[in-house]
Amino acid sequence: MLIPRFSIRFLLLLTTICAVFFFVVTLAVQGSQWATAISIAIAGLVLTMLVQAGTFGVAWALTSFFGVFRSAESATSPFASAKPPPQYIEPPMPEE
C-alpha cells in the first residue's frame, strides 16, 4: 500500500475542526478573553506534545548510536535459576 487511505468523512471532520479552531484564534486576535484562553491552552498542549516528541527523538537517537558499541547479551530472566525453588510445605502424596 503506497498511498494511505483517508475517507471523505474523516477529511470533512478534520476540515471542520480546523475551521472552528481558526475561528476561535480570529476571535482571540480581535480581543476576546475566552478565545485567548482557549488558544493559549491549545498552543500549550501542542507545545507539550512537540517537546515530548523531541525528547523521544533524542533518546532514540542516543540509544541507537550507543547501542552499536554494546555487546550482544543473551536474553535471560532475572527470576530464573538452574533449579526449582525450595519447597517449605511438602506436597501431599496421592492416595491409592
Secondary structure in CASP SS format (residue, H / E / C, confidence):
PFRMAT SS
TARGET T0000
AUTHOR 0000-0000-0000
METHOD secondary structure of the structure
MODEL  1
M C 1.00
L C 1.00
I C 1.00
P C 1.00
R C 1.00
F C 1.00
S C 1.00
I H 1.00
R H 1.00
F H 1.00
L H 1.00
L H 1.00
L H 1.00
L H 1.00
T H 1.00
T H 1.00
I H 1.00
C H 1.00
A H 1.00
V H 1.00
F H 1.00
F H 1.00
F H 1.00
V H 1.00
V H 1.00
T H 1.00
L H 1.00
A H 1.00
V H 1.00
Q C 1.00
G C 1.00
S C 1.00
Q H 1.00
W H 1.00
A H 1.00
T H 1.00
A H 1.00
I H 1.00
S H 1.00
I H 1.00
A H 1.00
I H 1.00
A H 1.00
G H 1.00
L H 1.00
V H 1.00
L H 1.00
T H 1.00
M H 1.00
L H 1.00
V H 1.00
Q H 1.00
A H 1.00
G H 1.00
T H 1.00
F H 1.00
G H 1.00
V H 1.00
A H 1.00
W H 1.00
A H 1.00
L H 1.00
T H 1.00
S H 1.00
F H 1.00
F H 1.00
G H 1.00
V H 1.00
F H 1.00
R C 1.00
S C 1.00
A C 1.00
E C 1.00
S C 1.00
A C 1.00
T C 1.00
S C 1.00
P C 1.00
F C 1.00
A C 1.00
S C 1.00
A C 1.00
K C 1.00
P C 1.00
P C 1.00
P C 1.00
Q C 1.00
Y C 1.00
I C 1.00
E C 1.00
P C 1.00
P C 1.00
M C 1.00
P C 1.00
E C 1.00
E C 1.00
END
